[in-house]
Amino acid sequence: MRLRNLAALLAAVSALAACQSNPFAPKPEPTPPSPQVQPAQAPRIQQPESTPRQRAEAHVELAAGYFERAQFDVALEELGIAERIDATFARTHSIYGLVYATIGELPKAEASFRRALELAPNDSEARQNWGWYLCTHGRAKESIAEFVALFKDIREVDDRPLRDFAAAWKNWWTDRPEYMGMGL
């Protein structure tokens, strides 16, 4: 009997719940979507336009990185872009020289180093690269003049360790009779 009472109670509760919901009752109006809140347009930051030299420098820096990673084709591509942007940037030609020397295109390497020094005769990096090229390609005596010129530049620097280093090299070179008269 208890089971019957329980079943009757459940049926009554279900019937009452069914009475509360009317499937034919009108549905409430859907609420309109809230307007999307758009973020405020960020003001455009105006940066000064870069100069051709700055753009060329950026490509040369990329080329130097690719050169260090032995990605010579990509380095040459970046140098080509830099040269088209600013053909008077000496570092472009100096890095060209390094790449060409490394891949064995020696006439192009030499021409590139010479062009770099033509554009910037006092550029110590170009002079060092040219001296390295000469020294590593059986032209050590020619390289001495380039390194001597580097030390002349170093002597001008107001930095005691560099001056001392330059003086030590000067003494080393001048103590060797075969290099006398190179003028440091």
C-alpha positions in Angstrom: 0.0 0.0 0.0 2.8 2.3 0.7 4.1 1.8 -2.8 0.7 2.7 -4.2 0.5 5.9 -2.2 4.0 6.9 -3.3 3.1 6.3 -6.9 -0.1 8.3 -6.6 1.8 11.2 -5.0 4.4 11.2 -7.8 1.6 11.2 -10.4 -0.1 14.2 -8.7 3.2 16.2 -8.5 3.9 15.5 -12.2 0.4 16.6 -13.2 0.8 19.8 -11.2 4.1 20.5 -12.9 2.6 19.9 -16.3 -0.2 22.4 -15.5 2.4 25.1 -14.9 3.9 24.9 -18.4 1.6 25.6 -21.3 3.2 24.6 -24.7 0.7 26.8 -26.5 1.4 29.9 -24.5 3.0 32.8 -26.5 6.7 32.8 -26.2 8.4 35.9 -24.8 9.9 38.3 -27.2 13.6 37.6 -27.6 15.8 40.3 -26.2 17.6 42.2 -28.8 21.3 41.6 -28.9 23.2 44.3 -27.0 25.2 46.5 -29.2 28.8 45.4 -29.5 31.0 47.7 -27.7 33.8 48.6 -30.0 37.2 49.4 -28.5 38.2 52.9 -29.1 40.4 53.2 -32.2 43.9 53.3 -31.1 45.6 56.4 -32.4 48.1 55.7 -35.1 51.6 56.3 -33.9 53.5 58.4 -36.3 57.1 57.4 -36.5 59.6 59.3 -38.6 60.2 57.6 -41.9 63.5 55.8 -42.0 66.2 57.2 -44.3 67.6 55.1 -47.2 70.8 54.7 -45.2 68.9 53.4 -42.1 67.1 50.8 -44.3 70.4 49.8 -46.0 72.0 49.4 -42.5 69.2 47.1 -41.5 69.7 44.9 -44.5 73.5 44.8 -44.0 73.0 43.8 -40.4 70.7 41.0 -41.5 73.3 40.0 -44.1 76.1 39.9 -41.5 74.0 37.6 -39.4 73.3 35.3 -42.3 77.0 35.4 -43.1 77.9 34.3 -39.5 75.5 31.4 -39.9 77.0 30.4 -43.2 73.8 31.2 -45.1 75.7 32.9 -47.9 72.9 33.0 -50.5 70.6 34.8 -48.1 73.4 37.1 -47.1 74.0 38.0 -50.7 70.3 38.7 -51.2 70.2 41.0 -48.2 73.4 42.8 -49.5 71.8 43.2 -52.9 68.8 44.9 -51.3 71.0 47.1 -49.3 73.0 48.1 -52.3 69.9 49.0 -54.3 68.8 51.2 -51.4 72.1 52.9 -50.8 75.0 52.0 -53.0 77.3 54.4 -51.2 77.2 52.5 -47.8 80.7 51.2 -47.4 79.8 48.4 -45.0 77.6 46.8 -47.7 80.7 46.3 -49.8 82.9 45.2 -47.0 80.5 42.5 -46.0 80.1 41.6 -49.7 83.9 41.1 -49.7 83.8 38.7 -46.7 81.0 36.6 -48.3 82.7 36.5 -51.7 86.0 35.6 -50.1 84.4 32.8 -48.1 82.6 31.3 -51.1 85.8 31.5 -53.2 84.8 34.3 -55.6 88.1 36.1 -55.1 87.9 38.8 -57.9 84.5 39.9 -56.6 85.8 39.9 -53.0 88.7 42.0 -53.9 86.6 44.5 -55.9 84.1 44.7 -53.0 86.8 45.4 -50.4 88.4 48.1 -52.7 85.0 49.7 -53.2 84.4 49.8 -49.5 87.7 51.5 -48.9 87.1 53.9 -51.8 83.8 55.0 -50.2 85.2 55.1 -46.7 89.0 55.2 -46.6 89.1 55.6 -42.8 86.6 52.9 -42.0 88.5 50.6 -39.6 86.2 47.6 -40.2 86.6 47.8 -43.9 90.4 48.2 -43.5 90.6 45.2 -41.1 88.5 43.0 -43.5 90.7 44.0 -46.4 93.8 43.3 -44.4 92.4 39.9 -43.3 91.7 39.1 -47.0 95.2 40.0 -48.0 96.8 38.1 -45.2 94.8 34.9 -45.7 95.3 34.9 -49.5 99.1 34.9 -49.6 99.6 38.6 -49.6 100.8 39.1 -46.0 103.3 41.9 -46.9 100.4 43.9 -48.5 98.3 43.4 -45.4 100.8 45.0 -43.1 100.1 48.4 -44.6 96.4 47.9 -43.8 97.0 46.9 -40.2 99.5 49.7 -39.7 96.8 52.1 -40.9 94.4 50.5 -38.3 96.9 51.2 -35.6 97.3 54.8 -36.6 93.5 55.1 -36.1 93.8 53.3 -32.8 96.5 55.7 -31.6 94.0 58.5 -32.1 91.6 56.9 -29.7 91.5 58.3 -26.2 91.5 54.9 -24.6 94.7 53.9 -22.8 94.4 50.1 -23.3 94.0 50.6 -27.0 96.9 53.1 -27.2 99.1 50.7 -25.3 98.1 47.8 -27.6 98.9 50.0 -30.6 102.2 51.0 -29.1 103.1 47.3 -28.5 102.3 46.4 -32.1 104.3 49.4 -33.3 107.3 48.2 -31.4 106.9 44.7 -32.6 106.8 45.8 -36.3 109.5 48.3 -36.1 111.9 45.8 -34.5 111.7 43.7 -37.7 114.0 45.2 -40.4 111.9 43.7 -43.2 109.0 46.0 -42.1 111.0 49.1 -41.5 109.8 52.2 -43.3 106.1 51.2 -43.3 105.6 54.3 -41.2 103.6 54.0 -38.0 
